[in-house]
Amino acid sequence: MNNRPGQPQVLITGATGGIGAATARLLGRRGYRITLLARDAVRLEALSAELTREGAEAGPLAADLLRFDALGG
């Protein structure tokens, strides 16, 4: 992902389903740089690819926020 000055950025947790995925699609259309975070790596990659095909800047990060050790802490 490129870092353009002034470009809004967002981190979406629970990005692969429901409100998270809908929010990612909406913000992608609005030009946000999106970091997607979810546990399901396969669905995460699919959403990231979808957003990228539609012209959004999106990067996936597979992790479980309930597991602190999974985040490198």
N, C-alpha and C positions, 0 to 999 in steps of 0.2 A: 504494500500500500504506500502511496505517495503522501507526503505531508505538505499540503499547500497552505500557506499563511491565510488565516481567516476562515478556513474551511471548518464547519462545525463537526465535532466528533462525538460519538456516543458508544458506550459499552452496554450491550443488552444481555442480561442473564436470562436463562430459560428461553433461549432464542429459537429453539427448534419447534415450538408448538404454540398454538393459540395466540394469545396477546403478544408474546415475544416475537414470533415470526411475522405477525401482521405489522407490528411496530417497525421491525427491520425493513420490511418492504416499503412502508410509507416513508420512513426517513431516507431510505436509499433513493427513492424517487425525488426527494427534496434536496439531494446533494450531500447528505451527511457521509462522513467516513465512519464505518461501522465495525466494531469489534464484536463478534458473536461468541457468546459463551454458553455452553450446554454440556451435558454428560454424554449424549449420544453422538459420537464422532461421525457416524455415517450420515445421519440426518443433518448434522452441522455442515459437513462438506457439501451436501446437496444444496442446502439453502445458500451457502456462500457462493457456490457456482451459479445458482439461479440469479442472485443479486448482481454478480459480476457480469453475467450475460446481458442484464438489463442496464448496464452502465454504472452501477454503484461500485464504490470501493468498500469491500467487505473482507474481513479476515477472521477465520475461525479459531477458536481456542477451546479444546475439549477439556473440561474439568468439572469436578463435583465440589461446589462451594461448601458443602457440609463436611468435606474432608480437608482439613487445613493442610495436612501433609501432602495432599495431591497438588497443592498450589506452591509447593517449594518452601513452605514455612517451617 
